[in-house]
């Protein structure tokens, strides 16, 4: 597993890691049209290709070879991807998936058990795009620009392996 520009390879690795980390179905009475690993692999492809949910559904309709690669019979509706993202990206399932990816990297030789040099960094991320016009309009006095409009914003602390640039740990705050 190395850095890849191939959507097919990214999709396959995401699917393999999700199969290790997640059960096939969320509930015993689920409709069983799609498995959780299939939906998660599609969500990874969405982020890899910089698409939105509708764009992902259209992309998969156009590329049936990607759909058949992970064993899907049909392409889900875009709302299925939205609901799956809300459910799969919660803390517990995401931690299992993250651990499965790190285990795969260890098995493939991309990372070692002990990392000789690691970097720790935290970042404050805006939760949505803010235009300069909106920032200026929300400022208490309209004649000077305001740097930020939010007192609270999402924050993540990363531990990164310096040799492979792989994220070893991420703690949301």
C-alpha positions in Angstrom: 0.0 0.0 0.0 1.6 3.2 -1.2 0.4 6.6 -2.3 -1.8 6.0 -5.3 -3.5 8.1 -7.9 -5.6 5.2 -9.1 -9.2 5.3 -8.0 -9.5 1.5 -8.6 -6.6 0.8 -6.1 -7.9 3.3 -3.5 -11.4 1.7 -3.7 -10.0 -1.8 -3.3 -7.8 -1.0 -0.3 -10.6 0.9 1.4 -13.0 -2.0 0.7 -10.4 -4.5 2.1 -9.8 -2.4 5.3 -13.6 -1.9 5.8 -14.2 -5.7 5.5 -11.7 -6.3 8.3 -13.2 -3.6 10.5 -17.0 -3.6 10.0 -19.7 -6.3 9.9 -21.4 -6.8 6.6 -24.8 -5.6 7.8 -25.6 -3.0 10.5 -28.7 -4.8 11.7 -30.1 -8.3 11.2 -33.3 -6.8 9.6 -31.5 -4.5 7.2 -32.5 -4.7 3.5 -29.1 -6.3 2.6 -28.9 -4.4 -0.7 -25.4 -3.0 0.1 -22.9 -3.9 2.8 -21.3 -1.5 5.1 -17.8 -2.1 3.6 -19.2 -1.3 0.1 -20.7 1.9 1.2 -17.6 3.0 3.1 -15.4 2.2 0.1 -17.6 4.4 -2.0 -17.3 7.2 0.5 -13.5 6.9 0.4 -13.8 7.2 -3.4 -15.9 10.3 -3.0 -13.3 12.0 -0.9 -10.5 10.8 -3.2 -12.2 12.2 -6.3 -13.4 15.4 -4.6 -17.1 14.7 -5.4 -20.3 15.4 -3.6 -22.9 12.7 -2.9 -24.8 13.2 -6.2 -21.6 13.3 -8.1 -20.5 10.1 -6.5 -23.7 8.3 -7.6 -23.3 9.6 -11.1 -19.6 8.7 -11.2 -20.4 5.1 -10.2 -23.2 4.9 -12.8 -20.7 5.9 -15.5 -18.0 3.5 -14.2 -19.7 0.1 -13.7 -16.3 -1.6 -13.5 -15.7 0.2 -10.1 -19.1 -1.0 -8.9 -18.5 -4.6 -9.8 -15.0 -4.5 -8.3 -16.5 -4.3 -4.8 -19.4 -6.7 -5.6 -22.2 -4.2 -5.8 -25.2 -5.1 -8.0 -26.6 -1.6 -8.4 -25.5 1.9 -7.6 -27.2 3.3 -4.4 -29.2 6.5 -4.4 -27.1 9.5 -3.3 -29.1 9.8 0.0 -27.9 6.3 0.9 -24.4 7.6 0.8 -25.3 10.6 3.0 -27.0 8.4 5.6 -24.1 5.9 5.5 -21.6 8.8 6.0 -23.4 10.0 9.1 -23.5 6.5 10.6 -20.0 5.2 9.6 -18.0 8.3 10.4 -19.0 8.3 14.1 -16.2 7.8 16.6 -16.4 4.0 17.2 -16.8 2.7 13.5 -14.2 5.3 12.3 -11.7 4.1 15.0 -12.1 0.5 13.8 -11.6 1.5 10.2 -8.6 3.7 11.1 -7.0 0.8 13.0 -7.6 -1.6 10.1 -5.9 0.8 7.7 -2.9 1.1 10.0 -2.7 -2.7 10.3 -2.8 -3.1 6.5 0.0 -0.6 6.2 2.0 -2.5 8.8 1.4 -5.8 6.9 2.3 -4.3 3.5 5.5 -2.7 4.9 4.6 0.9 4.4 5.0 1.6 8.1 7.0 -0.1 10.9 5.9 -1.0 14.3 8.2 1.6 15.8 8.4 4.9 14.1 11.8 6.6 14.3 10.5 10.1 13.8 7.0 11.4 14.2 5.4 14.9 14.2 2.5 16.0 16.3 0.4 18.9 15.0 -3.1 20.3 15.7 -5.2 22.2 13.3 -8.3 24.3 13.6 -10.6 23.6 10.7 -13.5 25.7 9.6 -16.7 23.7 9.6 -17.9 25.5 6.5 -16.7 28.0 3.9 -17.0 31.6 4.9 -16.9 34.4 2.3 -15.1 37.7 3.0 -18.4 39.5 2.4 -20.1 37.4 5.1 -17.3 38.0 7.6 -17.4 41.7 6.9 -21.1 41.9 7.2 -21.1 40.0 10.5 -18.4 42.3 12.0 -19.6 44.6 14.7 -18.2 47.6 13.0 -18.5 47.6 9.2 -15.4 49.6 8.5 -12.7 47.1 9.3 -12.3 43.4 8.4 -12.8 40.6 10.9 -10.4 37.7 10.8 -12.8 35.0 12.1 -16.4 34.8 13.0 -16.5 31.7 15.1 -15.5 31.2 18.7 -15.8 27.4 18.4 -14.6 25.3 15.5 -13.6 21.7 15.0 -10.0 20.8 16.0 -8.0 17.7 15.3 -4.6 16.6 16.7 -2.5 14.4 14.3 0.5 12.2 14.9 2.2 11.7 11.6 5.1 9.4 10.6 7.7 11.7 9.0 9.1 9.1 6.6 5.8 7.9 5.0 3.5 10.9 5.9 1.0 8.4 7.2 -1.4 9.6 9.9 -0.8 7.3 12.9 -3.3 8.9 15.3 -6.0 11.5 15.1 -7.8 12.8 18.1 -10.8 15.1 17.4 -11.4 17.9 19.9 
